[in-house]
Structure formats: C-alpha cells, structure tokens
Amino acid sequence: MLKIAVLVKYVPNRGGDPPEIGEEDFRLRREQPEAGLDPADEPGVELAVQLAERSGAEVTVVSMGSEAARPALVRALAMGADRGVLVCDDQLAGADVLATAKVLAAALGRDSFDLIVAGAESTDAATGTMPMTLAALLGLASATFARHVSLDGTRLSIERQTSYGHDVIECLLPALVGVTAAVAEPRYPSLRDTIRARSKPIEQLSLVDLGLSADDLRSAHAITSIDLAPEREAGEITEDVAQGVARIVEMLRQVQVM
C-alpha cells in the first residue's frame, strides 16, 4: 500500500495578513484569533487525498508546533487524511528552517513513506526553502513548484511551474513533491467529516522521542533587529504616448550613467 505524508503548518493568520512579531524576541505571535491550517498546505492535502481515493493509499499529515497546532491537523484529517503526527516540544520555539527540517526529517524517518507532499512556501515565514532542505536531509529526489502531479506505479511526474510555462519532471519514488495552489482545489470539510476527524489518531512526539536534543537544533544565526520595508512610492503617469517614450528613454539613460 502506498504511504503518503503531507506536511502541514499552523499559521497565525489564515488570511495571509502580515503576522504579528514580538518586539523583544522577534518571534511570530501564533496565538491569534484567525490562526489555523495554512491555506498554502490545503492543496497538498487535497492532492494526497485524491491519490489515496484512486489507489487506496494511506495519508498521514505531519506538523511541528505547539499544542495549539492540533486543530490544524484536525482540519487536514477532516479533509480526508487518515492520521496525524504532531511534534511538540517547548525547546522548538523559534526554530529556523534548518532546525524545522531536521525535526521533520527525524519524524518522517520513523516510517517508510513513498511520497512526501509539501506546499511551495508557508504564508507566515514564506522562505520557500524548507521542502528542498528536508529532501536533502532524507536523501530523496525533490520535484518542486508542481502545478500538476501524476503517479504511474513508482514513477512520479509533475508539471513544474515556471515564468514561461512549465517543465515536465519525472523521478522514481520515494520522493518529495512541493506543490503550488494550482495542483488541486481543496474540498471544504462537512460537519460530519469534522466530527469524524476528532476520532482519528494524532500521535504526539517530543524531541526525546525523535532522539534529538536542543544542541542538535541550535541555530547558527540570531535576529537582532527588524525594520519594516519602505512603502512603494506612487508611479509616474504619462498619458501622451510620445512624452511617455521620451520619458522612458531619459530614465534608461539615467540608469546607464549611474
């Protein structure tokens, strides 16, 4: 039986608004009214569930976070996943991308997953680097920015979204695939699905359970200050075509001089 793992994240604001950042520790304030399952992860959950419906695969959703992250897992279970895994440890507060990838690699390494599905990037940190880092730690092929995914036995094929269209990439399982929002339209769980999800198993793990310590996850960098990006100034509008062309030429000349 095919075994699929989907990485999901609990984010402070499902609407995608800029997260609130602490003034002293520069950490995201996750205990917010609009917190929940990252919308960027829902297409990946939907993809995994659709693959399971066609092949009889088992879908496990995996997350790292505090106890508050449990409802995000429950929503993913309501969408059709079979079970959840939550890595929860006070020592993980403020973990960076590399530490997160190490923890998830340890959690996923406890089982033999054929396919790992991840979103392109989270809506809070938005680094877009965690899936590739995780694949490297697990020694897996990674096929990222997939707008379409198909499986033929043990062969994974994707359409990788690019600025000019798409590339077709193929690899053998086991593998990790990073998906965009275009890969699948997430279903909306019914009340019955939500109630049933509460009885599905969620395994909670600590660093000790994973054989890790705080020293294994110590960051090599530290955030000392944060400045807001300057607001973009209003553009220059020229209605006359001839004047517009002349203005563009003038601006290009200024750039060359600089």
C-alpha positions in Angstrom: 0.0 0.0 0.0 1.3 3.4 -1.0 2.1 5.6 2.0 1.8 9.4 1.6 2.9 12.1 4.2 1.7 15.7 3.9 3.5 18.5 5.7 1.1 20.9 7.3 1.6 24.0 9.3 -0.3 26.0 11.9 -0.1 29.7 11.0 -1.1 32.8 12.9 -3.3 34.2 10.2 -5.1 32.1 7.6 -6.0 35.3 5.6 -2.3 35.8 4.7 -2.0 39.2 6.5 1.5 40.0 7.8 2.0 38.1 11.1 2.4 40.0 14.4 6.1 39.9 15.5 7.2 40.2 19.1 9.2 43.3 19.9 11.7 41.5 22.2 12.2 38.1 20.8 11.3 38.8 17.2 9.1 35.6 17.1 5.8 35.3 15.4 2.8 35.6 17.7 0.9 32.4 16.9 -1.9 32.7 19.4 -4.2 34.8 17.1 -7.9 34.6 16.6 -7.5 33.8 12.8 -4.8 31.1 13.4 -5.3 27.7 11.8 -4.1 25.4 9.0 -2.1 27.2 6.4 -4.2 27.7 3.2 -1.0 27.0 1.3 -0.9 23.4 2.6 -4.6 22.6 1.7 -3.9 21.9 -2.0 -1.2 19.4 -0.9 -3.7 17.7 1.5 -6.3 17.6 -1.3 -3.8 16.1 -3.8 -2.8 13.4 -1.3 -6.4 12.5 -0.6 -7.3 12.3 -4.3 -4.3 10.0 -4.9 -5.5 7.9 -1.9 -9.0 7.7 -3.3 -7.7 6.3 -6.6 -5.0 3.9 -5.2 -6.1 3.1 -1.6 -3.0 4.8 -0.2 -2.7 5.9 3.5 -2.4 9.6 4.1 -0.6 10.9 7.2 -0.4 14.6 8.0 2.8 15.7 9.8 3.3 19.0 11.7 5.7 20.7 14.1 4.3 23.2 16.6 2.7 23.8 19.9 -0.4 22.2 21.3 -2.3 25.0 19.6 -1.4 23.4 16.3 -3.7 20.4 16.9 -6.8 22.0 15.3 -4.8 22.5 12.1 -4.2 18.7 12.0 -7.8 18.0 12.7 -8.9 20.1 9.7 -6.5 18.2 7.5 -8.0 14.9 8.9 -11.5 16.3 8.1 -10.4 16.8 4.5 -9.7 13.1 4.3 -6.3 12.3 5.8 -6.1 9.1 7.9 -3.9 10.0 10.8 -1.7 12.8 12.1 1.7 13.3 13.7 2.5 16.4 15.8 6.0 17.1 17.0 5.5 19.3 20.1 8.3 20.4 22.4 9.0 23.7 24.2 12.6 23.6 23.0 11.4 24.1 19.4 10.1 27.6 20.0 11.7 29.9 17.5 13.1 27.1 15.3 14.6 28.2 12.0 14.1 26.5 8.6 17.1 24.1 9.1 16.0 23.1 12.6 12.5 22.5 11.4 13.7 20.4 8.5 15.9 18.3 10.9 12.9 17.7 13.2 10.5 16.8 10.4 13.2 14.5 8.8 13.5 12.6 12.2 9.7 12.3 12.4 9.3 11.1 8.8 12.2 8.8 9.1 10.3 6.7 11.7 8.2 5.4 8.9 8.7 4.4 5.2 6.8 7.0 3.2 6.7 6.6 -0.6 5.7 10.2 -1.2 6.0 13.4 0.9 3.9 16.3 -0.1 4.7 19.9 0.9 3.4 23.4 0.0 5.6 25.7 -2.0 6.0 28.1 1.0 4.2 28.9 4.2 2.1 32.1 4.4 3.9 33.3 7.6 7.6 32.9 7.1 7.4 32.4 3.3 11.0 31.2 2.9 10.2 28.6 0.3 13.3 26.6 1.3 12.1 24.0 3.8 10.9 21.3 1.3 14.2 21.2 -0.5 16.2 21.2 2.7 14.0 18.3 4.0 14.5 16.3 0.8 18.3 16.7 1.1 18.3 15.5 4.7 16.2 12.5 3.8 18.3 11.8 0.7 15.2 12.0 -1.6 14.6 13.4 -5.0 12.6 16.6 -4.9 10.2 17.8 -7.5 9.1 21.3 -6.6 6.6 24.0 -7.7 4.3 21.3 -9.2 1.1 22.6 -10.7 0.1 19.1 -11.8 1.1 15.7 -10.3 0.6 12.2 -11.6 1.7 8.8 -10.4 2.3 5.7 -12.6 3.3 2.9 -10.3 6.6 4.1 -8.7 7.1 6.9 -11.2 6.2 10.4 -10.2 5.6 13.0 -13.0 5.0 16.7 -12.4 4.5 19.9 -14.4 6.9 22.3 -12.7 5.5 25.9 -12.9 7.9 28.4 -14.5 7.8 32.0 -15.5 7.4 30.9 -19.2 5.0 28.0 -18.7 6.0 24.6 -17.3 8.7 21.9 -17.4 7.9 18.2 -17.1 10.0 16.5 -14.5 9.9 12.8 -13.6 11.6 10.8 -10.8 11.1 7.5 -9.0 9.6 7.0 -5.6 10.3 7.6 -2.8 10.4 11.3 -3.4 9.2 14.7 -2.1 7.0 16.9 -4.2 6.4 20.6 -3.5 3.1 21.8 -4.9 1.5 25.2 -5.8 -2.1 26.2 -5.2 -2.9 25.2 -8.8 -2.3 21.5 -8.1 -5.8 20.9 -6.6 -8.9 22.8 -5.4 -9.2 22.0 -1.7 -12.5 20.5 -0.6 -14.5 22.0 2.2 -15.0 19.5 5.1 -18.6 18.9 6.0 -19.8 18.9 9.6 -19.8 15.1 9.6 -16.3 15.0 8.3 -15.1 17.4 11.0 -16.8 15.3 13.8 -15.3 12.1 12.4 -11.8 13.7 12.2 -11.8 14.2 16.0 -11.7 10.5 16.5 -8.8 9.9 14.1 -5.4 9.2 15.7 -2.9 12.0 16.3 0.5 10.9 17.6 2.3 13.5 19.6 6.1 13.3 19.7 8.8 15.2 21.6 12.5 15.7 20.8 13.3 12.8 23.1 11.0 10.5 21.1 12.9 11.5 18.0 16.4 11.1 19.5 17.2 14.8 19.2 18.4 17.4 21.7 18.4 21.2 21.8 22.1 21.1 20.8 21.2 19.3 17.6 18.9 22.2 16.6 21.0 25.2 17.8 20.8 27.9 15.2 24.0 29.4 13.7 22.4 32.9 13.4 20.3 35.3 15.5 17.8 38.0 14.7 18.9 41.3 16.3 16.5 43.8 14.7 13.6 44.1 12.3 12.8 47.0 10.1 9.6 47.4 8.1 10.1 47.6 4.3 9.6 51.1 2.9 6.2 51.7 1.2 6.4 51.8 -2.6 6.2 55.3 -3.9 3.5 56.2 -6.4 4.5 55.7 -10.0 4.7 58.3 -12.7 1.8 58.5 -15.2 2.2 60.0 -18.7 -0.9 60.0 -20.9 0.8 61.2 -24.1 2.5 58.4 -25.9 5.3 60.5 -27.4 6.1 62.0 -24.0 5.9 58.6 -22.4 8.5 57.2 -24.9 10.8 60.2 -24.3 10.5 59.8 -20.5 11.4 56.1 -20.7 14.5 56.8 -22.8 15.5 59.5 -20.3 15.1 57.2 -17.4 17.2 54.5 -19.1 20.0 57.0 -19.8 20.0 58.0 -16.1 20.4 54.3 -15.1 23.3 53.9 -17.5 25.0 57.0 -16.1 24.6 55.6 -12.5 
